[in-house]
């Protein structure tokens, strides 16, 4: 069985691209989680925080925020953003080294599918205060833009998936846990008194460079680019042409569609 900790290697070499391209955490998420908690959180823990995009948004909503990330490239970029009430720690989701019962809210932004669910949920239970909230949220890819552009994005993504699914050096380099099992895994842990899914969208502005970069910031695309870029050069050039023709020099709104699964801890 592949050591899930090796997933951290998948995020080497493109932290800056990721940080400049990926969507910000929507304000809606903060509002919902604080509502379910019932009071201002003292401490928020953000597991799999990457470059800190999903951590920094809490700076005015919680007294203390701790970002946890195993990828050295990602966490080093995040640490450059530390503030008085935000700390970043290089650790894995099943062994964070954070004190017992410290967290009012724990989040996993675009990251829970890289974590072994049972051991991660045990760590979540250890860290959460009674009545605390655990939330996992992910984007559906591609973002909502235009039928032709979105289809080109999907074609590129499918091409990368085919390579990763059929070539052993790609397929055996990581382990990914199904996103459609997140809600079930949270529920069957037995740790939570209330579990649900919330689906919503958030609008951000985008130009051609950003839309193209969103596609190449995906872990699978980066894996192919690092190992054998010739496999994907023609596909990327064709995708870039579609994106450039649509956006031209314009900045346009796109929608990121989210699925958030959450649980409120017993006690």
Backbone as a ProteinNet text record, in pm:
[ID]
protein_1_A
[PRIMARY]
XXXXXXXXXXXXXXXXXXXXXXXXXXXXXXXXXXXXXXXXXXXXXXXXXXXXXXXXXXXXXXXXXXXXXXXXXXXXXXXXXXXXXXXXXXXXXXXXXXXXXXXXXXXXXXXXXXXXXXXXXXXXXXXXXXXXXXXXXXXXXXXXXXXXXXXXXXXXXXXXXXXXXXXXXXXXXXXXXXXXXXXXXXXXXXXXXXXXXXXXXXXXXXXXXXXXXXXXXXXXXXXXXXXXXXXXXXXXXXXXXXXXXXXXXXXXXXXXXXXXXXXXXXX
[TERTIARY]
84.7	0	88.1	52.4	129.7	114.9	224.9	222.9	158.8	45.8	-26.6	57.3	157.6	242.8	324.1	341.8	414.5	336.4	208.8	129.8	188.5	261.3	322.4	418.8	481.7	576.2	507.1	379.5	304.5	298.3	320.9	304.8	437.7	544	673.6	683.1	739.9	781.8	684.1	562.6	469.3	386.7	446	374.8	334.9	423.2	392.6	280.6	284.6	175.8	44.3	43.9	-75.7	-128	-37.9	-75.9	-134.3	-81.4	-125.7	-253.2	-293	-399	-525.1	-509.3	-623.5	-722.5	-848.9	-950	-928	-970.6	-968	-1081.8	-1067	-1175.6	-1293.3	-1412.9	-1527	-1567.4	-1607.2	-1655.7	-1775	-1851.8	-1968.4	-1929.9	-1814.9	-1771.5	-1750.3	-1682.9	-1660.8	-1793.1	-1884.5	-2013.4	-2091.1	-2092.9	-2167.6	-2105	-1973.3	-1908.1	-1919.7	-1908.3	-1926.8	-2072.2	-2165.2	-2306.7	-2331.7	-2273.2	-2291	-2218.8	-2107	-2036	-2116.5	-2175.6	-2259.9	-2191.5	-2063.7	-1991.4	-1861.6	-1796.3	-1668	-1566.4	-1496.9	-1397.5	-1271.9	-1223.1	-1092.9	-981.4	-991.1	-884.5	-941.8	-885.6	-917.9	-793.1	-808.3	-699.5	-734.8	-643.6	-664.1	-568.8	-621.5	-540.6	-520.7	-398.7	-370.5	-383.9	-322.9	-347.2	-274.5	-185.5	-114.1	-33.4	-52.6	22.1	-45.9	-150.9	-217.2	-336.8	-379.3	-495.1	-619.8	-635.7	-755.2	-735.6	-617	-584.7	-596.7	-539.7	-533.3	-670.2	-769.6	-904	-965.8	-912.8	-967.9	-908.1	-816	-736.9	-819.8	-935.9	-1020.4	-1142.1	-1150.7	-1268.9	-1238.7	-1111	-1070	-951.3	-933.7	-823.4	-689.4	-691.1	-569.4	-600	-510.8	-527.8	-398.9	-412.1	-296.7	-314.3	-221.3	-223.2	-128.8	-177.3	-99.4	-78.2	46.3	75.3	203.1	200	319.2	417	371.8	459.8	550.8	682.1	775.3	766.3	749.8	738	618.6	506	383.1	394.5	440.4	442.4	545.7	655.2	754.7	699	618.5	555.4	453.2	378.6	279.3	344.6	457.4	523	566.8	590.3	626.8	510.8	390.2	270.7	225.5	300.1	258.2	235.1	133.4	103.1	100.6	63.7	63.9	-27	-139.4	-233.5	-243.3	-150.3	-150.6	-16.5	-20.8	99.9	88.7	198.6	201.4	297	252.6	327.4	341.8	462.6	486	458.2	345.2	305.2	198.2	169.6	67.4	-64.5	-172.4	-306.4	-336.1	-263.6	-289.8	-197.3	-108.2	-15	31.9	-56.1	-29.5	64	71.3	151.4	85.4	-39.1	-113.4	-180.7	-199.1	-254.4	-395.7	-428.2	-562.7	-666.7	-783.1	-898	-877.3	-793.1	-759.2	-852.6	-915.9	-981.7	-1132.9	-1182.9	-1327.4	-1373.6	-1291.4	-1322.7	-1197.8	-1217.2	-1110.2	-1158.3	-1076.2	-1112.2	-1009.6	-1056.8	-971.4	-1017.2	-939	-973.4	-902.3	-977.2	-921.5	-813.4	-827.5	-715.7	-752.1	-875.5	-910	-891.6	-903.1	-886.8	-742	-649.4	-509.2	-475.7	-573	-549.5	-618.7	-550.2	-614.9	-728.2	-853.4	-966.7	-979.3	-957.9	-980.8	-881.8	-754.2	-653.5	-665.7	-703.4	-723	-841.3	-950.1	-1068.4	-1042.8	-959.9	-921.4	-846.3	-758.8	-685.5	-779.8	-876.9	-977.5	-1052.1	-1093.2	-1164.7	-1075.6	-948.2	-855.8	-840.2	-839.4	-813.7	-937	-1055.1	-1176.9	-1229.3	-1278.7	-1354.6	-1492.9	-1559	-1697.3	-1785	-1863.3	-1946.7	-1873.2	-1743.6	-1665.5	-1706.5	-1665.4	-1710.5	-1592.5	-1612	-1514.9	-1576.3	-1501.3	-1555.4	-1452.5	-1497.8	-1418.3	-1485.2	-1410.8	-1472.8	-1380.6	-1443.5	-1371.9	-1444.2	-1366.2	-1422.8	-1455.8	-1559.8	-1580.3	-1504.1	-1425.2	-1348.9	-1411.4	-1413.5	-1361.6	-1458.4	-1411	-1503.4	-1598.9	-1709	-1810.4	-1765.2	-1745.7	-1696.9	-1775.1	-1751.1	-1811	-1810	-1909.6	-1921.9	-1798.6	-1748.5	-1633.4	-1506.8	-1486.9	-1368.4	-1371.8	-1487.9	-1499.7	-1477.8	-1528	-1508.5	-1361	-1289.9	-1146.1	-1070.5	-1109.6	-1050.5	-1074.5	-1199.1	-1232.8	-1157	-1140.2	-1064.7	-919.7	-859.5	-722.9	-716.1	-810.9	-813.7	-830.1	-917.9	-939.9	-812.8	-741.2	-616.7	-513	-501.5	-408.4	-450.1	-579.6	-628.8	-596.8	-606.9	-576.6	-429.4	-341	-198.3	-172.3	-228.2	-202.8	-262.9	-370.7	-434.8	-373.3	-291.2	-239.9	-87.8	-16	130.3	175.7	239.1	272.3	351.1	446.5	528.7	446.9	332.9	241	141.6	81.3	-26	21.5	146	196	262	261.4	332.2	247.3	118.3	31.8	-88.8	-161.7	-290.6	-393.1	-508.1	-613.8	-740.9	-808.8	-929.6	-1051.9	-1156.9	-1269.7	-1340.5	-1358.7	-1428.8	-1575.3	-1633.8	-1775.3	-1798.4	-1691.4	-1703.1	-1678.1	-1649.6	-1618	-1731.2	-1852.3	-1965.7	-1986	-1977.7	-1994.1	-1885.7	-1761.1	-1652	-1668.5	-1712.7	-1737.4	-1849.6	-1955.8	-2071.7	-2037.7	-1971	-1947.8	-1840.1	-1766	-1667.9	-1735.5	-1860.8	-1935.1	-1899.6	-1815.9	-1769.7	-1863	-1954.1	-2028.8	-2177.8	-2236.8	-2379.9	-2465.3	-2405.2	-2477.9	-2381.8	-2426.1	-2343.9	-2429.6	-2374.6	-2450.9	-2357.7	-2415.3	-2345.1	-2412.4	-2332.5	-2382.5	-2316.9	-2396.6	-2347.2	-2372	-2269.8	-2283.8	-2180	-2190.9	-2094.1	-2042.5	-1922.8	-1863	-1799.7	-1825.5	-1777.9	-1644.3	-1551.2	-1424.5	-1396.2	-1310.9	-1271.7	-1155.6	-1151.8	-1052.6	-1015.6	-887.1	-844.3	-785.7	-733.4	-683	-568	-476.3	-361.7	-405.7	-500.3	-543	-616.8	-705.4	-780.5	-686	-590.1	-491.4	-411.4	-372.1	-292.3	-371.2	-502	-583.9	-570.9	-572.4	-562.8	-425.6	-321.1	-187.8	-144.3	-223.8	-193.8	-247.1	-316.2	-365.9	-249.2	-256.1	-145.5	-111.5	-213.2	-188.2	-115	-157.9	-92.5	52.3	75	211	297.8	239	315.1	363.3	276	313.9	416.7	396.2	490.9	630.4	635.7	765.7	838.7	762.4	825.6	845.2	746.2	755.5	668.6	713.6	631.7	592.9	671.8	640	505.6	465.4	337.3	218.4	236.5	121.2	133.9	245.4	270.1	163.8	126.8	27.2	-109	-146.4	-274.6	-278	-168.2	-162.5	-168.9	-101.1	-102.9	-243.4	-313.6	-450.2	-543.8	-526.3	-607.1	-580.5	-455.6	-419	-482.6	-487.7	-546.9	-695	-766.1	-909.6	-931	-849.9	-863.2	-834.3	-727.4	-689.6	-796.1	-853.1	-955.7	-1080.2	-1114.6	-1235	-1213.8	-1108.2	-1087.4	-1031.5	-949	-877.7	-806.8	-834.2	-771.9	-869.6	-980.3	-1085.9	-1065.1	-1119.4	-1133	-1281.2	-1314.5	-1453.6	-1483.1	-1609.5	-1644.5	-1654.6	-1606.6	-1628.4	-1678.7	-1741.3	-1794	-1721.7	-1675.8	-1623.4	-1736.8	-1765.5	-1873.5	-1815.6	-1869.1	-1814.6	-1911.2	-1851.5	-1924.6	-1856.7	-1931.6	-1877.8	-1948.9	-1869.8	-1923.6	-1877.2	-1970.7	-1933.2	-1995.9	-1931.8	-1984.2	-1964.1	-2061	-2052.6	-2022	-1910	-1862.9	-1959.3	-1972.2	-2053.6	-1992.5	-2077	-2027.4	-2072.6
-120.2	0	125.1	224.3	347	426.1	477.8	565.8	697.7	730	851.9	977	967.2	1083	1122.8	1030.3	1063.5	1162.3	1180.5	1276.9	1417.5	1443.2	1576.1	1606.4	1502.2	1522.4	1571.1	1545.9	1586.8	1738.6	1809.2	1954.9	2029.7	1960.3	2026.2	2105.2	2224.7	2295.5	2393.6	2406.2	2501.2	2577.5	2599.9	2671.2	2811.9	2882.9	3020.1	3023.3	2932.7	2921.9	2896	2803.2	2768	2890.3	2958.6	3072	3187.3	3208.2	3319.8	3291.1	3164.8	3123.1	3072.5	2993.2	2923.1	3019.9	2978.3	3067.3	3092	3207.9	3240	3166.6	3146.4	3086.3	3184.2	3142.6	3234.3	3275.7	3399.2	3450.8	3368.9	3314.4	3234.2	3119	3057.1	2943.7	2987.3	3099.1	3149.1	3176	3240.6	3275.6	3151.6	3049.3	2927	2853.1	2839.3	2763.2	2832.6	2964.9	3038.6	3026.9	3026.3	3009.3	2874	2768.8	2635.2	2622.5	2692.7	2692.2	2765.3	2878.4	2953.5	3066.5	3088.8	3199.5	3223.5	3334.7	3364.1	3256.8	3197.8	3096.1	3156.9	3091.6	3130.7	3080.2	2950.8	2889.6	2813.1	2838.8	2765.5	2692.3	2564.3	2485.7	2453.5	2485.8	2464.5	2354.3	2232.8	2116.6	2111.9	2081.8	2081.8	2221.5	2317.2	2459.4	2509.3	2427.9	2472.9	2597.8	2697.8	2823.7	2923.4	2881	2967	3043.2	3015.5	3086.5	3066.6	2945.9	2913.6	2942.2	2985.9	3013.4	3162.1	3242.9	3387	3452.4	3392.2	3452.4	3458.7	3378.6	3375.4	3482.6	3564.5	3650.9	3748.9	3790.9	3884.5	3817.7	3685.2	3612.3	3524.7	3488.8	3404.9	3469.6	3433.8	3489.4	3427.5	3295.8	3223.1	3129.3	3125.9	3037.1	2959.8	2828.5	2741.4	2669.4	2688.6	2617.6	2498.6	2382	2258.3	2213.5	2187.7	2149.3	2064.5	1945.3	1861.3	1895.1	1963.6	1997.2	2113.7	2091.9	2196.5	2319.1	2298.1	2411.1	2498.5	2434.2	2506.9	2578.9	2507.2	2565.9	2676.7	2666.9	2773.6	2903.4	2892.4	3011.8	3067.2	2975.5	3018.3	3089.5	3037.1	3095.2	3239.3	3274	3412.8	3508.6	3454.2	3536.7	3538	3476	3467.6	3605.8	3614.9	3737.6	3706.7	3805.5	3788.1	3675	3654.3	3551.7	3432.2	3422	3310.1	3239.4	3108.3	3025.7	2913.1	2879.4	2768.6	2661	2535.2	2420.9	2317	2265.3	2158.7	2024.6	1962.8	1837.1	1770.6	1644.7	1569.4	1571.7	1544.5	1558.3	1455.9	1343.9	1242.7	1256.4	1355.6	1376.3	1522.1	1611.6	1755	1810.7	1744.3	1797.7	1912.5	1942.8	2051.6	1997	2083.2	2042.6	1986.1	1892.5	1835.5	1945.2	1929.8	2014	2161.4	2198	2339.9	2411.5	2336.7	2399.4	2411.6	2528	2546.8	2502.4	2528.5	2494.3	2433.7	2326.3	2267.6	2261.7	2308.1	2305.8	2227.9	2172.7	2112.4	2170.4	2258.8	2323.4	2253.9	2190.6	2123	2022.2	1958.1	1877.1	1743.3	1723.7	1603	1476.5	1488.2	1371.4	1323.9	1401.5	1359.1	1300.3	1290.5	1244.6	1110.6	1021.3	896.1	931.7	899.7	957.3	912.3	784.3	737.4	799.4	797.1	853.6	1005.2	1069.8	1215.3	1251.8	1177.8	1207.3	1180.7	1083	1063.5	1185.3	1241.1	1361.8	1481	1490.3	1596.3	1587.8	1467.5	1450.3	1491.6	1458.3	1494.4	1645.2	1714.5	1858.6	1942.5	1894	1975.7	1981.1	2097.6	2112.5	2049.7	2006.6	1959	2064.6	2022.3	2115.3	2188.5	2159.8	2222.1	2171.6	2244.9	2217.5	2175.4	2066.6	2020.3	2035.7	2095.8	2119.5	2086	2013.7	1979.8	2046.6	2126.5	2186.7	2179	2153.4	2133	2203.9	2244.3	2296.2	2181.3	2200.5	2117.7	2183	2104.2	2158	2112.8	2196	2332	2433.2	2555.5	2661.1	2694.5	2759.8	2794.5	2918.1	2902.3	3012.8	3022.6	2929.1	2929.2	2784.3	2743.8	2603.2	2553.8	2633.1	2591.3	2586.3	2689.8	2695.8	2584.5	2566.2	2462.4	2323.6	2300.5	2171.9	2147.2	2252.5	2239.5	2206.5	2270.3	2240.4	2093.7	2047.9	1910.1	1810.2	1843.4	1755.8	1741.4	1852.9	1848.6	1765.9	1786.7	1714.6	1564.7	1527.6	1385.5	1322.9	1398	1349	1319.9	1411.1	1392.2	1272.1	1259.3	1145.6	1013	1010.8	888.4	850.6	949.5	922.5	871.2	941.3	903.2	767.2	731.3	604	484.6	508.7	398	381.9	485.1	478.6	458.6	344.9	313.5	420.9	487.8	585.5	705	729	833.2	776.2	664.1	604.4	564.6	516.7	465	571.7	695	801.2	868.1	835.4	901.4	811.9	848.5	784.1	893.4	879	978.8	910.6	975	918.9	987.1	912.4	967.9	1082.4	1191.8	1305.5	1272.7	1184.7	1154	1066	1027.8	951.7	1038.8	1167.4	1254.4	1256.6	1279.5	1289.6	1158.1	1048.5	916.3	889.4	926.4	903	984.7	1109	1192	1132.1	1090.2	1035	902.8	813.3	679.2	678.6	789.1	796	787.9	836.5	834.3	945.9	1038.3	1144.7	1265.4	1273.6	1397.8	1378.7	1480.3	1473.6	1522.6	1597.2	1648.1	1656.4	1602	1599.2	1640.2	1722.3	1760.1	1807.1	1821.4	1877.8	2007.4	2105.9	2233.9	2259.8	2295.4	2321.2	2467.9	2536.4	2678.8	2717.8	2839.4	2892.5	3027.3	3062.1	3190.8	3250.4	3378.8	3445.3	3515.2	3496.8	3569.5	3617.2	3717.2	3766.8	3684.5	3677.3	3591.5	3648.4	3633.5	3664.8	3538.7	3550.2	3432.8	3367.1	3447.7	3391.3	3311.9	3366.6	3296	3166.8	3171.6	3050.6	2940.2	2975.4	2877.6	2824.4	2913.8	2873.5	2785	2806.1	2718.1	2573.1	2554.1	2418.1	2357.4	2435.4	2376.6	2374.2	2433.6	2424.3	2296.2	2214.5	2086.4	1989.4	1909.2	1819.8	1722.6	1669.9	1575.1	1638.1	1756.6	1826.8	1859	1900.7	1929	1802.6	1689.2	1563.6	1526.8	1544	1513.2	1613.8	1741.7	1844.2	1821.1	1772.4	1750.2	1629.1	1523.5	1398.6	1387.3	1431.8	1417.3	1523	1647.9	1756.4	1735.8	1659.8	1637.1	1566.8	1489.6	1418.7	1513.4	1632.5	1720.6	1854.7	1879.7	2011.3	2049.5	1957.7	1988.8	2016.7	1938.5	1959.1	2094.9	2130.2	2259.3	2375.3	2361.8	2468.1	2486.1	2375.8	2384.3	2446.4	2408.1	2464.3	2614.1	2652.8	2794.1	2876.3	2823	2896.4	2921.6	2819.7	2835	2941.5	2936.7	3031.2	3173.8	3191.7	3324.8	3382.7	3299.1	3346.9	3392	3324.1	3361.4	3487.6	3490.4	3602.7	3725	3701.5	3812.5	3893.1	4022.4	4104	4137.8	4065	4097.9	4027.7	4092	4029.8	4000.9	3873.7	3830.7	3753.8	3754.7	3675.7	3527.4	3444.2	3300.5	3255.2	3139.7	3087.2	2957.8	2954.3	2830.7	2764.2	2640.4	2565.5	2476.7	2489.8	2421.6	2317.1	2213.9	2118.2	2116.1	2152.2	2153.3	2048.1	1959.7	1859.4	1896.2	1897.8	1941	1853.3	1853.1	1782	1864.4	1855	1921	1812.4	1827.9	1724.3	1702	1578.3	1544.3	1604.8	1614.7	1661.9	1799.4
0	0	0	-76.2	-84.6	44.9	94.4	210.3	169.4	232.6	194.9	219.1	306.6	333.2	209.9	116.8	-5.7	-92.7	-61.3	-137	-128.1	-21.2	-6.4	-121	-174.5	-285.4	-412.1	-421.7	-540.5	-555.1	-446	-445.8	-448.6	-488	-499	-629.7	-619.2	-738.7	-800	-744	-805.1	-701.3	-584.9	-478.5	-521	-589.9	-631.6	-733.9	-831.2	-929	-858.1	-765.4	-687.9	-612.5	-545.9	-461.9	-543.8	-663.3	-747.2	-824.8	-829.8	-921.4	-853.4	-750.3	-691.2	-626.8	-616.8	-558.2	-409.6	-366.8	-224.1	-154.4	-23.6	53.6	58.2	13.6	15.2	156.4	171.3	299.1	349.4	257.3	294.2	386.4	361.4	443.8	587.6	606.7	742.2	811.4	741.6	801.7	844.9	760.2	791.6	909.6	909.9	1015.8	1150.8	1152	1277.2	1323.6	1230.4	1265.8	1331.1	1276.1	1334.6	1468.4	1482.8	1610.8	1717.4	1680.1	1771.7	1844	1817.4	1881.2	1804.1	1833	1769.3	1807	1709.7	1742.5	1803.8	1909.3	1963.1	1871.4	1832.6	1753.4	1634.7	1517.3	1395	1349	1313.9	1256.9	1112	1022	878.9	832.6	813.7	776.2	624.8	583.1	439.4	383.5	451.9	423.1	299.3	241.3	122.6	148.7	65	77.7	171.5	238	335.1	283.1	158	102.2	187.5	241.2	320.1	468.2	505.2	646	677.1	589.4	613.5	621.5	555.9	555.4	695.2	788.1	923.4	1014.9	966.4	1054.6	1136.3	1083.6	1157.5	1219.2	1206.3	1252.8	1373.5	1392.9	1505.5	1576	1702.5	1779.6	1740.2	1710.5	1676.1	1559.8	1461.3	1346.4	1325.1	1307.2	1285.4	1152.9	1060.5	933.4	939.3	896.1	896.7	752.8	714.2	575.4	570.5	506	500.5	388.7	284.1	172.6	210.6	204.7	245.4	155.1	24.3	-67.7	-31.4	-7	24.3	159.6	261	395.2	405.3	332.7	335.7	279.4	173.5	118.8	218.4	282.2	381	498.7	545.5	663.5	640	514.7	483.4	507.6	526.5	546.9	692.7	782.2	921.5	981.4	1065.8	1137.1	1286.5	1362.9	1508.5	1553.4	1483.9	1528.5	1432.6	1336.3	1241.7	1245.4	1267.4	1274.5	1172.4	1107.9	1013.1	1063	1053.5	1105	994.4	976.4	878.3	946.8	914.4	977.7	891.9	924.2	852.9	929.1	857.5	914.6	1023.6	1027.3	1129.3	1250.3	1246.8	1358	1354.9	1393.8	1377.6	1483.4	1599.8	1709.7	1783.3	1747.7	1812.1	1938.9	2039.3	2168.9	2156.6	2246.1	2253.5	2277.7	2216.4	2245.4	2225.7	2130.8	2112.3	2015.6	1923.1	1808.5	1824.1	1788.4	1775	1636.7	1536.2	1397.5	1333.4	1257.7	1176.6	1032.7	940.3	799	717.5	606.3	503.3	370	315.2	188.6	73.8	-16.5	-133.7	-94.3	21.7	71	132.9	175.7	250.8	165.9	34	-52.7	-60.3	-5.2	2.5	138.8	227.7	365.1	388.9	461.7	500.6	595.8	560.1	634.7	779.9	810.3	946.8	1044.4	1009.7	1101.1	1110.7	1000.2	1003.7	1091.9	1080.3	1161.6	1309.9	1341.6	1482.5	1535.4	1450.7	1490.5	1503.4	1415.1	1423	1554.9	1591.3	1718.4	1836	1830.3	1939	1952.7	1840.4	1841.8	1871	1831.7	1843.9	1987	2024.1	2147.6	2129.3	2237.5	2225.6	2158.4	2060.9	1985.9	1875.5	1860.3	1753.8	1616.3	1514	1376.9	1290	1217.3	1118.2	980.4	885.8	752.3	645.6	545.4	427.7	308.2	231.3	113.5	-6.8	-122.5	-248	-361.3	-460.6	-586.5	-680.2	-760.2	-878.1	-992.9	-1065.8	-1177.8	-1308.9	-1411.7	-1417.2	-1355	-1328.8	-1287.6	-1402	-1368.6	-1468.5	-1545	-1675.9	-1757.3	-1887.4	-1978.5	-2112.2	-2159.9	-2236	-2276.1	-2351.1	-2445.6	-2525.7	-2439.4	-2358.4	-2272.8	-2167.7	-2105.1	-2003.2	-2062.4	-2183.4	-2249.4	-2279.4	-2318.1	-2344.8	-2216.2	-2106.2	-1975.9	-1940.6	-1958	-1923.6	-2010.2	-2138.4	-2229	-2183.1	-2144	-2092.5	-1964.8	-1875	-1748.2	-1771.1	-1863	-1894	-1952.2	-2035.2	-2094.6	-1985.8	-1889.9	-1778.6	-1693.8	-1666.9	-1587.9	-1655.8	-1788.3	-1863	-1847.7	-1854.2	-1835.5	-1694.3	-1595.8	-1456.6	-1422.4	-1490.5	-1460.8	-1531.1	-1632.3	-1713	-1708.2	-1667.9	-1664.1	-1519.1	-1488	-1348.2	-1274.6	-1340.2	-1268	-1220.3	-1285	-1237.3	-1137.5	-1175.5	-1095.2	-956.1	-945.5	-819	-732.1	-776.4	-704.6	-597.2	-590.1	-492.6	-463.9	-361.2	-333	-306.8	-369.3	-357	-308.5	-212.9	-154.2	-215.8	-250.5	-326.4	-254	-324.4	-265.9	-237.2	-319.3	-298.4	-175	-106.7	17.7	141.2	121	235.3	338.4	292.1	384.4	458.3	384.3	444.8	548.7	517.5	611.3	738.9	724.3	842.8	927.3	861.2	932.7	1002.1	931.2	987.2	1095.4	1109.6	1218.5	1354.4	1360.8	1485.7	1582	1539.6	1628.1	1632.1	1536.9	1517.1	1543.4	1606.7	1636.8	1521.3	1429.7	1313.1	1196.2	1081	960.3	842.2	752	632.8	521.3	401.8	286.8	245	206	155.9	21	-78.3	-213.4	-247.3	-298.5	-329.4	-434.3	-484	-581.4	-534.3	-580.4	-546.8	-671.9	-696.1	-817.3	-792.8	-886.6	-885.8	-1027.6	-1039.4	-1170.6	-1227.1	-1359	-1423	-1559.6	-1595.3	-1731.3	-1794.4	-1914.8	-1985.6	-1910.5	-1858.8	-1787.9	-1666	-1592.2	-1471.7	-1506.3	-1605.4	-1639.7	-1685.9	-1768.9	-1813.6	-1694.1	-1605.3	-1489.2	-1393.4	-1382.4	-1299.8	-1345.3	-1476.3	-1530.1	-1504	-1523	-1504.9	-1358.7	-1269.3	-1126.4	-1065	-1141.5	-1092.1	-1074.9	-969	-937.1	-1048.1	-1115.6	-1222.8	-1339.5	-1378.2	-1488.2	-1452.2	-1328.8	-1284.8	-1284.8	-1247	-1245.2	-1385.5	-1484.7	-1622.3	-1672.7	-1643.1	-1687	-1629.3	-1505.6	-1441.8	-1500.1	-1531.1	-1572.8	-1723.8	-1800.1	-1946.3	-2013	-2017.7	-2072.9	-2218.6	-2293.5	-2434.4	-2451.4	-2350.2	-2357.9	-2365.9	-2314.7	-2295	-2365.6	-2430.4	-2490.4	-2593.1	-2681.2	-2784.9	-2723.3	-2623.1	-2555.9	-2486.1	-2422.4	-2354.3	-2453.1	-2566.6	-2667.5	-2723.9	-2747.9	-2800.1	-2696.7	-2571.2	-2463.7	-2449.4	-2453.2	-2440.8	-2552.5	-2672.2	-2784.2	-2761.5	-2713.5	-2684.6	-2578.1	-2473.6	-2362.3	-2408.9	-2484.6	-2533.4	-2626	-2711.5	-2805	-2730.8	-2622.4	-2548.5	-2465.7	-2386.8	-2295.8	-2366.9	-2469.5	-2534.8	-2425.3	-2416.2	-2311.6	-2198.9	-2192.7	-2096	-1962.4	-1859.5	-1727.7	-1708.6	-1685.2	-1682	-1553.1	-1509.6	-1390.7	-1424	-1332.7	-1339.6	-1202.7	-1199.3	-1072.8	-1035.7	-910.2	-853.6	-775.8	-811.2	-747.3	-637.3	-517	-399.4	-344.5	-285.4	-203.1	-66.2	35.1	171.3	254.6	315.9	408	546.8	640.7	776.4	882.6	998.2	1113.6	1239.3	1330.8	1461.3	1565.7	1636.6	1728.1	1843.8	1884.6	2000.8	2127.6	2229.4	2358.4	2395.6
[MASK]
+++++++++++++++++++++++++++++++++++++++++++++++++++++++++++++++++++++++++++++++++++++++++++++++++++++++++++++++++++++++++++++++++++++++++++++++++++++++++++++++++++++++++++++++++++++++++++++++++++++++++++++++++++++++++++++++++++++++++++++++++++++++++++++++++++++++++++

